[in-house]
Amino acid sequence: MEILGATLRVCVDDLETAVPFYERLAGGRALRFERGGVQVAAVGCFLLMSGPEAELEVLRKVAATIAVKDVEEARDTLVELGARVIAGPVPTPAGRNLIAMHPDGAVYEYVDRQS
């Protein structure tokens, strides 16, 4: 499994207020989209999320998003190493993802850009 990078997940009360700060901090423009009623802005290594508290409560349980070359390969490696796949792989607007719980209890999202 090839890890390409990681994204920090940040839940914010007001996306419109938070985005300009993170754009200046990361030196780039935010890519915005919506998923499951949650407004999302990806900027640099940050994934800002704002929406209904019930949705954010679930999202807060995921420590980070890890970009990989291939989600299927990541799934196989994670399972081999004792992780438990909670959800996925499933298609997303940008590729595929899965959610896995590591043996230590930490939960991560793994994503690729393959369709």
Backbone atoms as SQL, in Angstrom:
CREATE TABLE atoms (id INTEGER PRIMARY KEY, chain TEXT, resi INTEGER, resn TEXT, atom TEXT, x REAL, y REAL, z REAL);
INSERT INTO atoms VALUES
  (1, 'A', 1, 'MET', 'N', 0.851, -1.175, 0.000),
  (2, 'A', 1, 'MET', 'CA', 0.000, 0.000, 0.000),
  (3, 'A', 1, 'MET', 'C', 0.894, 1.233, 0.000),
  (4, 'A', 2, 'GLU', 'N', 0.629, 2.136, -0.939),
  (5, 'A', 2, 'GLU', 'CA', 1.401, 3.368, -1.021),
  (6, 'A', 2, 'GLU', 'C', 0.578, 4.525, -0.459),
  (7, 'A', 3, 'ILE', 'N', 1.077, 5.135, 0.636),
  (8, 'A', 3, 'ILE', 'CA', 0.419, 6.303, 1.228),
  (9, 'A', 3, 'ILE', 'C', 0.979, 7.547, 0.554),
  (10, 'A', 4, 'LEU', 'N', 0.073, 8.380, 0.030),
  (11, 'A', 4, 'LEU', 'CA', 0.472, 9.575, -0.712),
  (12, 'A', 4, 'LEU', 'C', 0.449, 10.831, 0.143),
  (13, 'A', 5, 'GLY', 'N', -0.273, 10.814, 1.240),
  (14, 'A', 5, 'GLY', 'CA', -0.366, 11.983, 2.110),
  (15, 'A', 5, 'GLY', 'C', -1.527, 11.837, 3.071),
  (16, 'A', 6, 'ALA', 'N', -1.698, 12.845, 3.924),
  (17, 'A', 6, 'ALA', 'CA', -2.787, 12.825, 4.897),
  (18, 'A', 6, 'ALA', 'C', -3.435, 14.199, 4.959),
  (19, 'A', 7, 'THR', 'N', -4.716, 14.198, 5.298),
  (20, 'A', 7, 'THR', 'CA', -5.486, 15.422, 5.425),
  (21, 'A', 7, 'THR', 'C', -6.062, 15.481, 6.831),
  (22, 'A', 8, 'LEU', 'N', -5.922, 16.630, 7.456),
  (23, 'A', 8, 'LEU', 'CA', -6.470, 16.840, 8.790),
  (24, 'A', 8, 'LEU', 'C', -7.934, 17.231, 8.672),
  (25, 'A', 9, 'ARG', 'N', -8.776, 16.599, 9.446),
  (26, 'A', 9, 'ARG', 'CA', -10.221, 16.854, 9.407),
  (27, 'A', 9, 'ARG', 'C', -10.563, 17.851, 10.508),
  (28, 'A', 10, 'VAL', 'N', -11.220, 18.956, 10.138),
  (29, 'A', 10, 'VAL', 'CA', -11.541, 20.015, 11.087),
  (30, 'A', 10, 'VAL', 'C', -13.034, 20.331, 10.986),
  (31, 'A', 11, 'CYS', 'N', -13.778, 20.110, 12.058),
  (32, 'A', 11, 'CYS', 'CA', -15.191, 20.485, 12.098),
  (33, 'A', 11, 'CYS', 'C', -15.277, 21.927, 12.575),
  (34, 'A', 12, 'VAL', 'N', -15.999, 22.756, 11.826),
  (35, 'A', 12, 'VAL', 'CA', -16.126, 24.175, 12.159),
  (36, 'A', 12, 'VAL', 'C', -17.601, 24.552, 12.239),
  (37, 'A', 13, 'ASP', 'N', -17.886, 25.572, 13.048),
  (38, 'A', 13, 'ASP', 'CA', -19.264, 26.050, 13.184),
  (39, 'A', 13, 'ASP', 'C', -19.709, 26.801, 11.941),
  (40, 'A', 14, 'ASP', 'N', -18.815, 27.607, 11.379),
  (41, 'A', 14, 'ASP', 'CA', -19.171, 28.469, 10.255),
  (42, 'A', 14, 'ASP', 'C', -18.117, 28.333, 9.157),
  (43, 'A', 15, 'LEU', 'N', -18.460, 27.586, 8.127),
  (44, 'A', 15, 'LEU', 'CA', -17.521, 27.329, 7.030),
  (45, 'A', 15, 'LEU', 'C', -17.108, 28.627, 6.338),
  (46, 'A', 16, 'GLU', 'N', -18.058, 29.539, 6.147),
  (47, 'A', 16, 'GLU', 'CA', -17.759, 30.783, 5.434),
  (48, 'A', 16, 'GLU', 'C', -16.729, 31.625, 6.178),
  (49, 'A', 17, 'THR', 'N', -16.749, 31.587, 7.498),
  (50, 'A', 17, 'THR', 'CA', -15.767, 32.319, 8.298),
  (51, 'A', 17, 'THR', 'C', -14.421, 31.602, 8.312),
  (52, 'A', 18, 'ALA', 'N', -14.453, 30.277, 8.362),
  (53, 'A', 18, 'ALA', 'CA', -13.222, 29.495, 8.492),
  (54, 'A', 18, 'ALA', 'C', -12.414, 29.427, 7.197),
  (55, 'A', 19, 'VAL', 'N', -13.089, 29.347, 6.049),
  (56, 'A', 19, 'VAL', 'CA', -12.388, 29.135, 4.776),
  (57, 'A', 19, 'VAL', 'C', -11.326, 30.197, 4.481),
  (58, 'A', 20, 'PRO', 'N', -11.620, 31.495, 4.603),
  (59, 'A', 20, 'PRO', 'CA', -10.569, 32.481, 4.282),
  (60, 'A', 20, 'PRO', 'C', -9.306, 32.319, 5.128),
  (61, 'A', 21, 'PHE', 'N', -9.463, 31.996, 6.406),
  (62, 'A', 21, 'PHE', 'CA', -8.301, 31.769, 7.266),
  (63, 'A', 21, 'PHE', 'C', -7.452, 30.622, 6.728),
  (64, 'A', 22, 'TYR', 'N', -8.090, 29.487, 6.445),
  (65, 'A', 22, 'TYR', 'CA', -7.347, 28.311, 5.990),
  (66, 'A', 22, 'TYR', 'C', -6.780, 28.504, 4.582),
  (67, 'A', 23, 'GLU', 'N', -7.466, 29.259, 3.733),
  (68, 'A', 23, 'GLU', 'CA', -6.911, 29.556, 2.407),
  (69, 'A', 23, 'GLU', 'C', -5.619, 30.355, 2.538),
  (70, 'A', 24, 'ARG', 'N', -5.614, 31.344, 3.419),
  (71, 'A', 24, 'ARG', 'CA', -4.393, 32.139, 3.616),
  (72, 'A', 24, 'ARG', 'C', -3.308, 31.303, 4.280),
  (73, 'A', 25, 'LEU', 'N', -3.691, 30.482, 5.239),
  (74, 'A', 25, 'LEU', 'CA', -2.732, 29.635, 5.947),
  (75, 'A', 25, 'LEU', 'C', -2.064, 28.638, 4.997),
  (76, 'A', 26, 'ALA', 'N', -2.877, 27.999, 4.149),
  (77, 'A', 26, 'ALA', 'CA', -2.371, 26.965, 3.243),
  (78, 'A', 26, 'ALA', 'C', -1.875, 27.530, 1.919),
  (79, 'A', 27, 'GLY', 'N', -2.193, 28.792, 1.636),
  (80, 'A', 27, 'GLY', 'CA', -1.734, 29.405, 0.392),
  (81, 'A', 27, 'GLY', 'C', -2.439, 28.879, -0.846),
  (82, 'A', 28, 'GLY', 'N', -3.714, 28.583, -0.734),
  (83, 'A', 28, 'GLY', 'CA', -4.448, 28.071, -1.895),
  (84, 'A', 28, 'GLY', 'C', -5.937, 28.280, -1.742),
  (85, 'A', 29, 'ARG', 'N', -6.656, 28.000, -2.805),
  (86, 'A', 29, 'ARG', 'CA', -8.108, 28.147, -2.819),
  (87, 'A', 29, 'ARG', 'C', -8.772, 26.848, -2.363),
  (88, 'A', 30, 'ALA', 'N', -9.905, 26.986, -1.700),
  (89, 'A', 30, 'ALA', 'CA', -10.659, 25.833, -1.206),
  (90, 'A', 30, 'ALA', 'C', -11.472, 25.205, -2.334),
  (91, 'A', 31, 'LEU', 'N', -11.483, 23.899, -2.365),
  (92, 'A', 31, 'LEU', 'CA', -12.364, 23.132, -3.240),
  (93, 'A', 31, 'LEU', 'C', -13.575, 22.772, -2.379),
  (94, 'A', 32, 'ARG', 'N', -14.743, 23.218, -2.789),
  (95, 'A', 32, 'ARG', 'CA', -15.940, 23.027, -1.960),
  (96, 'A', 32, 'ARG', 'C', -16.872, 21.988, -2.569),
  (97, 'A', 33, 'PHE', 'N', -17.506, 21.220, -1.691),
  (98, 'A', 33, 'PHE', 'CA', -18.529, 20.272, -2.110),
  (99, 'A', 33, 'PHE', 'C', -19.406, 19.947, -0.918),
  (100, 'A', 34, 'GLU', 'N', -20.478, 19.223, -1.158),
  (101, 'A', 34, 'GLU', 'CA', -21.379, 18.813, -0.098),
  (102, 'A', 34, 'GLU', 'C', -21.519, 17.305, -0.125),
  (103, 'A', 35, 'ARG', 'N', -21.606, 16.722, 1.059),
  (104, 'A', 35, 'ARG', 'CA', -21.771, 15.275, 1.138),
  (105, 'A', 35, 'ARG', 'C', -22.624, 14.939, 2.350),
  (106, 'A', 36, 'GLY', 'N', -23.747, 14.328, 2.107),
  (107, 'A', 36, 'GLY', 'CA', -24.620, 13.899, 3.198),
  (108, 'A', 36, 'GLY', 'C', -25.095, 15.033, 4.084),
  (109, 'A', 37, 'GLY', 'N', -25.365, 16.200, 3.509),
  (110, 'A', 37, 'GLY', 'CA', -25.834, 17.333, 4.287),
  (111, 'A', 37, 'GLY', 'C', -24.734, 18.133, 4.963),
  (112, 'A', 38, 'VAL', 'N', -23.488, 17.723, 4.764),
  (113, 'A', 38, 'VAL', 'CA', -22.348, 18.420, 5.352),
  (114, 'A', 38, 'VAL', 'C', -21.645, 19.214, 4.256),
  (115, 'A', 39, 'GLN', 'N', -21.415, 20.499, 4.533),
  (116, 'A', 39, 'GLN', 'CA', -20.652, 21.343, 3.615),
  (117, 'A', 39, 'GLN', 'C', -19.171, 21.107, 3.894),
  (118, 'A', 40, 'VAL', 'N', -18.390, 20.921, 2.825),
  (119, 'A', 40, 'VAL', 'CA', -16.978, 20.579, 2.964),
  (120, 'A', 40, 'VAL', 'C', -16.152, 21.543, 2.127),
  (121, 'A', 41, 'ALA', 'N', -15.003, 21.921, 2.667),
  (122, 'A', 41, 'ALA', 'CA', -14.038, 22.733, 1.933),
  (123, 'A', 41, 'ALA', 'C', -12.664, 22.097, 2.134),
  (124, 'A', 42, 'ALA', 'N', -12.048, 21.670, 1.043),
  (125, 'A', 42, 'ALA', 'CA', -10.706, 21.090, 1.090),
  (126, 'A', 42, 'ALA', 'C', -9.726, 22.177, 0.678),
  (127, 'A', 43, 'VAL', 'N', -8.777, 22.473, 1.560),
  (128, 'A', 43, 'VAL', 'CA', -7.777, 23.497, 1.261),
  (129, 'A', 43, 'VAL', 'C', -6.443, 23.047, 1.857),
  (130, 'A', 44, 'GLY', 'N', -5.453, 22.884, 0.986),
  (131, 'A', 44, 'GLY', 'CA', -4.160, 22.377, 1.447),
  (132, 'A', 44, 'GLY', 'C', -4.339, 21.030, 2.109),
  (133, 'A', 45, 'CYS', 'N', -3.773, 20.873, 3.290),
  (134, 'A', 45, 'CYS', 'CA', -3.872, 19.601, 4.015),
  (135, 'A', 45, 'CYS', 'C', -5.046, 19.575, 4.984),
  (136, 'A', 46, 'PHE', 'N', -5.974, 20.533, 4.854),
  (137, 'A', 46, 'PHE', 'CA', -7.125, 20.631, 5.749),
  (138, 'A', 46, 'PHE', 'C', -8.421, 20.280, 5.029),
  (139, 'A', 47, 'LEU', 'N', -9.286, 19.548, 5.717),
  (140, 'A', 47, 'LEU', 'CA', -10.624, 19.240, 5.229),
  (141, 'A', 47, 'LEU', 'C', -11.595, 19.826, 6.250),
  (142, 'A', 48, 'LEU', 'N', -12.175, 20.984, 5.907),
  (143, 'A', 48, 'LEU', 'CA', -13.089, 21.677, 6.808),
  (144, 'A', 48, 'LEU', 'C', -14.498, 21.162, 6.575),
  (145, 'A', 49, 'MET', 'N', -15.230, 20.910, 7.666),
  (146, 'A', 49, 'MET', 'CA', -16.578, 20.359, 7.551),
  (147, 'A', 49, 'MET', 'C', -17.520, 21.118, 8.472),
  (148, 'A', 50, 'SER', 'N', -18.708, 21.425, 7.969),
  (149, 'A', 50, 'SER', 'CA', -19.714, 22.126, 8.750),
  (150, 'A', 50, 'SER', 'C', -21.087, 21.588, 8.366),
  (151, 'A', 51, 'GLY', 'N', -21.935, 21.401, 9.369),
  (152, 'A', 51, 'GLY', 'CA', -23.264, 20.893, 9.072),
  (153, 'A', 51, 'GLY', 'C', -23.996, 20.496, 10.329),
  (154, 'A', 52, 'PRO', 'N', -25.020, 19.669, 10.168),
  (155, 'A', 52, 'PRO', 'CA', -25.812, 19.231, 11.322),
  (156, 'A', 52, 'PRO', 'C', -24.949, 18.499, 12.347),
  (157, 'A', 53, 'GLU', 'N', -25.191, 18.795, 13.620),
  (158, 'A', 53, 'GLU', 'CA', -24.374, 18.214, 14.690),
  (159, 'A', 53, 'GLU', 'C', -24.380, 16.691, 14.662),
  (160, 'A', 54, 'ALA', 'N', -25.505, 16.079, 14.328),
  (161, 'A', 54, 'ALA', 'CA', -25.571, 14.612, 14.284),
  (162, 'A', 54, 'ALA', 'C', -24.591, 14.051, 13.259),
  (163, 'A', 55, 'GLU', 'N', -24.465, 14.722, 12.118),
  (164, 'A', 55, 'GLU', 'CA', -23.521, 14.281, 11.083),
  (165, 'A', 55, 'GLU', 'C', -22.074, 14.527, 11.526),
  (166, 'A', 56, 'LEU', 'N', -21.826, 15.706, 12.116),
  (167, 'A', 56, 'LEU', 'CA', -20.472, 16.040, 12.552),
  (168, 'A', 56, 'LEU', 'C', -19.997, 15.115, 13.663),
  (169, 'A', 57, 'GLU', 'N', -20.913, 14.673, 14.514),
  (170, 'A', 57, 'GLU', 'CA', -20.547, 13.759, 15.595),
  (171, 'A', 57, 'GLU', 'C', -19.927, 12.480, 15.035),
  (172, 'A', 58, 'VAL', 'N', -20.495, 11.979, 13.963),
  (173, 'A', 58, 'VAL', 'CA', -19.952, 10.786, 13.308),
  (174, 'A', 58, 'VAL', 'C', -18.593, 11.114, 12.671),
  (175, 'A', 59, 'LEU', 'N', -18.507, 12.236, 11.977),
  (176, 'A', 59, 'LEU', 'CA', -17.273, 12.611, 11.287),
  (177, 'A', 59, 'LEU', 'C', -16.112, 12.856, 12.252),
  (178, 'A', 60, 'ARG', 'N', -16.397, 13.335, 13.445),
  (179, 'A', 60, 'ARG', 'CA', -15.342, 13.597, 14.443),
  (180, 'A', 60, 'ARG', 'C', -14.648, 12.323, 14.903),
  (181, 'A', 61, 'LYS', 'N', -15.272, 11.188, 14.699),
  (182, 'A', 61, 'LYS', 'CA', -14.677, 9.925, 15.123),
  (183, 'A', 61, 'LYS', 'C', -13.557, 9.466, 14.191),
  (184, 'A', 62, 'VAL', 'N', -13.456, 10.098, 13.027),
  (185, 'A', 62, 'VAL', 'CA', -12.406, 9.749, 12.060),
  (186, 'A', 62, 'VAL', 'C', -11.232, 10.698, 12.269),
  (187, 'A', 63, 'ALA', 'N', -10.076, 10.149, 12.649),
  (188, 'A', 63, 'ALA', 'CA', -8.927, 10.965, 13.037),
  (189, 'A', 63, 'ALA', 'C', -8.338, 11.760, 11.874),
  (190, 'A', 64, 'ALA', 'N', -8.265, 11.178, 10.703),
  (191, 'A', 64, 'ALA', 'CA', -7.653, 11.843, 9.544),
  (192, 'A', 64, 'ALA', 'C', -8.065, 11.106, 8.281),
  (193, 'A', 65, 'THR', 'N', -7.828, 11.761, 7.161),
  (194, 'A', 65, 'THR', 'CA', -8.037, 11.146, 5.859),
  (195, 'A', 65, 'THR', 'C', -6.675, 10.869, 5.256),
  (196, 'A', 66, 'ILE', 'N', -6.463, 9.646, 4.827),
  (197, 'A', 66, 'ILE', 'CA', -5.175, 9.225, 4.277),
  (198, 'A', 66, 'ILE', 'C', -5.341, 8.920, 2.791),
  (199, 'A', 67, 'ALA', 'N', -4.586, 9.643, 1.974),
  (200, 'A', 67, 'ALA', 'CA', -4.623, 9.409, 0.525),
  (201, 'A', 67, 'ALA', 'C', -3.718, 8.239, 0.192),
  (202, 'A', 68, 'VAL', 'N', -4.254, 7.305, -0.582),
  (203, 'A', 68, 'VAL', 'CA', -3.487, 6.132, -1.008),
  (204, 'A', 68, 'VAL', 'C', -3.602, 5.997, -2.521),
  (205, 'A', 69, 'LYS', 'N', -2.696, 5.236, -3.083),
  (206, 'A', 69, 'LYS', 'CA', -2.726, 5.018, -4.524),
  (207, 'A', 69, 'LYS', 'C', -3.944, 4.207, -4.937),
  (208, 'A', 70, 'ASP', 'N', -4.301, 3.189, -4.121),
  (209, 'A', 70, 'ASP', 'CA', -5.388, 2.282, -4.472),
  (210, 'A', 70, 'ASP', 'C', -6.113, 1.825, -3.202),
  (211, 'A', 71, 'VAL', 'N', -7.381, 2.162, -3.081),
  (212, 'A', 71, 'VAL', 'CA', -8.164, 1.812, -1.896),
  (213, 'A', 71, 'VAL', 'C', -8.318, 0.301, -1.738),
  (214, 'A', 72, 'GLU', 'N', -8.468, -0.420, -2.827),
  (215, 'A', 72, 'GLU', 'CA', -8.605, -1.891, -2.739),
  (216, 'A', 72, 'GLU', 'C', -7.336, -2.494, -2.132),
  (217, 'A', 73, 'GLU', 'N', -6.199, -2.032, -2.597),
  (218, 'A', 73, 'GLU', 'CA', -4.922, -2.515, -2.044),
  (219, 'A', 73, 'GLU', 'C', -4.802, -2.127, -0.577),
  (220, 'A', 74, 'ALA', 'N', -5.225, -0.915, -0.232),
  (221, 'A', 74, 'ALA', 'CA', -5.188, -0.473, 1.161),
  (222, 'A', 74, 'ALA', 'C', -6.055, -1.377, 2.024),
  (223, 'A', 75, 'ARG', 'N', -7.256, -1.697, 1.534),
  (224, 'A', 75, 'ARG', 'CA', -8.149, -2.584, 2.279),
  (225, 'A', 75, 'ARG', 'C', -7.468, -3.918, 2.565),
  (226, 'A', 76, 'ASP', 'N', -6.870, -4.508, 1.550),
  (227, 'A', 76, 'ASP', 'CA', -6.212, -5.804, 1.725),
  (228, 'A', 76, 'ASP', 'C', -5.085, -5.723, 2.761),
  (229, 'A', 77, 'THR', 'N', -4.278, -4.669, 2.678),
  (230, 'A', 77, 'THR', 'CA', -3.166, -4.499, 3.620),
  (231, 'A', 77, 'THR', 'C', -3.683, -4.269, 5.034),
  (232, 'A', 78, 'LEU', 'N', -4.685, -3.411, 5.175),
  (233, 'A', 78, 'LEU', 'CA', -5.241, -3.124, 6.494),
  (234, 'A', 78, 'LEU', 'C', -5.797, -4.381, 7.151),
  (235, 'A', 79, 'VAL', 'N', -6.567, -5.168, 6.401),
  (236, 'A', 79, 'VAL', 'CA', -7.147, -6.396, 6.940),
  (237, 'A', 79, 'VAL', 'C', -6.045, -7.376, 7.329),
  (238, 'A', 80, 'GLU', 'N', -5.051, -7.496, 6.488),
  (239, 'A', 80, 'GLU', 'CA', -3.915, -8.393, 6.773),
  (240, 'A', 80, 'GLU', 'C', -3.211, -8.002, 8.068),
  (241, 'A', 81, 'LEU', 'N', -3.161, -6.698, 8.348),
  (242, 'A', 81, 'LEU', 'CA', -2.477, -6.209, 9.544),
  (243, 'A', 81, 'LEU', 'C', -3.368, -6.160, 10.781),
  (244, 'A', 82, 'GLY', 'N', -4.628, -6.584, 10.644),
  (245, 'A', 82, 'GLY', 'CA', -5.514, -6.668, 11.792),
  (246, 'A', 82, 'GLY', 'C', -6.496, -5.528, 11.944),
  (247, 'A', 83, 'ALA', 'N', -6.589, -4.641, 10.965),
  (248, 'A', 83, 'ALA', 'CA', -7.588, -3.565, 11.014),
  (249, 'A', 83, 'ALA', 'C', -8.944, -4.128, 10.615),
  (250, 'A', 84, 'ARG', 'N', -9.995, -3.407, 11.006),
  (251, 'A', 84, 'ARG', 'CA', -11.359, -3.792, 10.647),
  (252, 'A', 84, 'ARG', 'C', -11.937, -2.719, 9.734),
  (253, 'A', 85, 'VAL', 'N', -12.367, -3.126, 8.545),
  (254, 'A', 85, 'VAL', 'CA', -12.993, -2.195, 7.620),
  (255, 'A', 85, 'VAL', 'C', -14.430, -1.978, 8.086),
  (256, 'A', 86, 'ILE', 'N', -14.763, -0.717, 8.377),
  (257, 'A', 86, 'ILE', 'CA', -16.086, -0.358, 8.880),
  (258, 'A', 86, 'ILE', 'C', -17.040, -0.062, 7.730),
  (259, 'A', 87, 'ALA', 'N', -16.533, 0.589, 6.685),
  (260, 'A', 87, 'ALA', 'CA', -17.370, 0.953, 5.539),
  (261, 'A', 87, 'ALA', 'C', -16.520, 1.020, 4.286),
  (262, 'A', 88, 'GLY', 'N', -17.118, 0.598, 3.169),
  (263, 'A', 88, 'GLY', 'CA', -16.449, 0.723, 1.882),
  (264, 'A', 88, 'GLY', 'C', -15.657, -0.505, 1.510),
  (265, 'A', 89, 'PRO', 'N', -14.949, -0.353, 0.433),
  (266, 'A', 89, 'PRO', 'CA', -14.783, 0.815, -0.424),
  (267, 'A', 89, 'PRO', 'C', -16.067, 1.191, -1.164),
  (268, 'A', 90, 'VAL', 'N', -16.277, 2.500, -1.272),
  (269, 'A', 90, 'VAL', 'CA', -17.416, 3.047, -1.996),
  (270, 'A', 90, 'VAL', 'C', -16.957, 4.197, -2.882),
  (271, 'A', 91, 'PRO', 'N', -17.678, 4.439, -3.981),
  (272, 'A', 91, 'PRO', 'CA', -17.324, 5.575, -4.842),
  (273, 'A', 91, 'PRO', 'C', -17.646, 6.899, -4.158),
  (274, 'A', 92, 'THR', 'N', -16.847, 7.912, -4.438),
  (275, 'A', 92, 'THR', 'CA', -17.067, 9.273, -3.948),
  (276, 'A', 92, 'THR', 'C', -16.987, 10.209, -5.153),
  (277, 'A', 93, 'PRO', 'N', -17.298, 11.495, -4.977),
  (278, 'A', 93, 'PRO', 'CA', -17.173, 12.418, -6.111),
  (279, 'A', 93, 'PRO', 'C', -15.756, 12.498, -6.686),
  (280, 'A', 94, 'ALA', 'N', -14.752, 12.191, -5.846),
  (281, 'A', 94, 'ALA', 'CA', -13.361, 12.328, -6.306),
  (282, 'A', 94, 'ALA', 'C', -12.647, 10.997, -6.512),
  (283, 'A', 95, 'GLY', 'N', -13.273, 9.879, -6.219),
  (284, 'A', 95, 'GLY', 'CA', -12.605, 8.578, -6.334),
  (285, 'A', 95, 'GLY', 'C', -13.334, 7.539, -5.505),
  (286, 'A', 96, 'ARG', 'N', -12.593, 6.858, -4.621),
  (287, 'A', 96, 'ARG', 'CA', -13.199, 5.847, -3.742),
  (288, 'A', 96, 'ARG', 'C', -12.677, 6.061, -2.327),
  (289, 'A', 97, 'ASN', 'N', -13.443, 5.581, -1.343),
  (290, 'A', 97, 'ASN', 'CA', -12.950, 5.658, 0.029),
  (291, 'A', 97, 'ASN', 'C', -13.390, 4.446, 0.828),
  (292, 'A', 98, 'LEU', 'N', -12.759, 4.290, 1.976),
  (293, 'A', 98, 'LEU', 'CA', -13.172, 3.313, 2.963),
  (294, 'A', 98, 'LEU', 'C', -12.836, 3.876, 4.330),
  (295, 'A', 99, 'ILE', 'N', -13.518, 3.363, 5.335),
  (296, 'A', 99, 'ILE', 'CA', -13.259, 3.735, 6.724),
  (297, 'A', 99, 'ILE', 'C', -12.780, 2.472, 7.424),
  (298, 'A', 100, 'ALA', 'N', -11.664, 2.588, 8.143),
  (299, 'A', 100, 'ALA', 'CA', -11.108, 1.422, 8.834),
  (300, 'A', 100, 'ALA', 'C', -10.731, 1.783, 10.269),
  (301, 'A', 101, 'MET', 'N', -10.935, 0.798, 11.159),
  (302, 'A', 101, 'MET', 'CA', -10.496, 0.941, 12.538),
  (303, 'A', 101, 'MET', 'C', -9.222, 0.130, 12.702),
  (304, 'A', 102, 'HIS', 'N', -8.163, 0.801, 13.113),
  (305, 'A', 102, 'HIS', 'CA', -6.882, 0.134, 13.353),
  (306, 'A', 102, 'HIS', 'C', -6.980, -0.699, 14.635),
  (307, 'A', 103, 'PRO', 'N', -6.083, -1.654, 14.828),
  (308, 'A', 103, 'PRO', 'CA', -6.134, -2.486, 16.031),
  (309, 'A', 103, 'PRO', 'C', -6.095, -1.692, 17.339),
  (310, 'A', 104, 'ASP', 'N', -5.522, -0.470, 17.314),
  (311, 'A', 104, 'ASP', 'CA', -5.463, 0.356, 18.528),
  (312, 'A', 104, 'ASP', 'C', -6.743, 1.150, 18.763),
  (313, 'A', 105, 'GLY', 'N', -7.730, 1.003, 17.871),
  (314, 'A', 105, 'GLY', 'CA', -9.001, 1.686, 18.025),
  (315, 'A', 105, 'GLY', 'C', -9.122, 2.987, 17.244),
  (316, 'A', 106, 'ALA', 'N', -8.041, 3.489, 16.674),
  (317, 'A', 106, 'ALA', 'CA', -8.084, 4.710, 15.880),
  (318, 'A', 106, 'ALA', 'C', -8.825, 4.448, 14.572),
  (319, 'A', 107, 'VAL', 'N', -9.632, 5.414, 14.143),
  (320, 'A', 107, 'VAL', 'CA', -10.428, 5.280, 12.929),
  (321, 'A', 107, 'VAL', 'C', -9.912, 6.285, 11.889),
  (322, 'A', 108, 'TYR', 'N', -9.692, 5.800, 10.672),
  (323, 'A', 108, 'TYR', 'CA', -9.180, 6.624, 9.578),
  (324, 'A', 108, 'TYR', 'C', -9.999, 6.392, 8.317),
  (325, 'A', 109, 'GLU', 'N', -10.053, 7.423, 7.501),
  (326, 'A', 109, 'GLU', 'CA', -10.624, 7.307, 6.163),
  (327, 'A', 109, 'GLU', 'C', -9.451, 7.147, 5.198),
  (328, 'A', 110, 'TYR', 'N', -9.563, 6.222, 4.270),
  (329, 'A', 110, 'TYR', 'CA', -8.576, 6.029, 3.210),
  (330, 'A', 110, 'TYR', 'C', -9.248, 6.384, 1.894),
  (331, 'A', 111, 'VAL', 'N', -8.588, 7.187, 1.059),
  (332, 'A', 111, 'VAL', 'CA', -9.170, 7.630, -0.208),
  (333, 'A', 111, 'VAL', 'C', -8.183, 7.463, -1.354),
  (334, 'A', 112, 'ASP', 'N', -8.725, 7.237, -2.552),
  (335, 'A', 112, 'ASP', 'CA', -7.910, 7.286, -3.762),
  (336, 'A', 112, 'ASP', 'C', -8.643, 8.141, -4.792),
  (337, 'A', 113, 'ARG', 'N', -8.021, 8.387, -5.903),
  (338, 'A', 113, 'ARG', 'CA', -8.639, 9.223, -6.941),
  (339, 'A', 113, 'ARG', 'C', -9.051, 8.379, -8.141),
  (340, 'A', 114, 'GLN', 'N', -9.190, 7.074, -7.928),
  (341, 'A', 114, 'GLN', 'CA', -9.619, 6.194, -9.010),
  (342, 'A', 114, 'GLN', 'C', -11.142, 6.106, -9.015),
  (343, 'A', 115, 'SER', 'N', -11.724, 5.981, -10.197),
  (344, 'A', 115, 'SER', 'CA', -13.190, 5.875, -10.271),
  (345, 'A', 115, 'SER', 'C', -13.605, 4.437, -10.471);
